Amino acid sequence: MADEKKYTTVSIPKPLYEKIKARIEGTGFTSVSDYVTYVLREVLASLEEEEKEEVFSKEEEEKVKERLRALGYLD
């Protein structure tokens, strides 16, 4: 039983379900659930990656702004 996957049910509007069903025809996705799971994983991975990629800390950003003000590029 430890290897058994756990699932839950999520409701989506029927028209959306039908659009997804039509979109996955002829693809490697065997069900709407498989496709939705794939898309959600991709979206979450993308969001997590964006959160890791903070270019400047607030302190660093302020230092850059101060330098740009001193050079006359910012008011």
C-alpha positions in Angstrom: 0.0 0.0 0.0 2.9 2.4 0.5 3.4 2.5 -3.3 -0.3 3.3 -3.9 -0.7 6.8 -5.4 -3.2 9.1 -3.7 -5.6 11.2 -5.8 -8.2 13.8 -5.2 -11.0 15.1 -7.4 -11.0 18.7 -8.8 -14.0 20.1 -10.6 -13.6 22.2 -13.8 -16.2 23.6 -16.0 -17.5 21.2 -18.6 -16.7 23.4 -21.6 -13.1 23.6 -20.4 -13.0 19.8 -20.0 -14.3 19.4 -23.6 -11.6 21.9 -24.9 -8.9 20.0 -23.2 -10.2 16.7 -24.4 -10.2 17.9 -28.0 -6.7 19.4 -27.6 -5.1 16.2 -26.3 -6.4 14.0 -29.2 -3.5 12.5 -31.0 -1.0 13.4 -28.3 0.6 11.2 -25.7 -1.9 12.3 -23.0 -4.3 9.5 -22.2 -6.8 11.6 -20.2 -7.8 15.1 -19.4 -6.5 14.4 -15.8 -3.1 13.5 -17.1 -2.9 16.7 -19.2 -4.2 19.0 -16.4 -1.7 17.4 -14.0 1.2 18.0 -16.5 0.1 21.6 -17.0 -0.2 22.4 -13.3 3.2 20.8 -12.6 4.8 23.0 -15.3 3.1 26.2 -14.0 4.2 25.5 -10.5 7.8 24.7 -11.5 7.9 27.9 -13.5 6.6 29.9 -10.6 9.1 28.3 -8.2 11.9 29.1 -10.6 10.8 32.7 -10.9 10.8 33.0 -7.1 14.4 31.8 -6.9 15.6 34.3 -9.5 15.4 37.5 -7.6 17.9 39.6 -9.4 18.6 42.2 -6.7 17.7 42.3 -3.0 15.8 45.5 -2.0 19.0 46.9 -0.5 20.9 46.3 -3.8 18.1 47.8 -5.8 18.2 51.0 -3.7 21.9 51.3 -4.2 21.5 51.0 -7.9 18.8 53.7 -7.9 21.0 56.0 -5.8 23.8 55.6 -8.3 21.4 56.3 -11.2 20.0 59.4 -9.4 23.6 60.6 -8.8 24.3 60.2 -12.5 21.1 62.1 -13.4 19.2 59.2 -14.9 16.5 59.2 -12.2 14.7 62.1 -10.5 
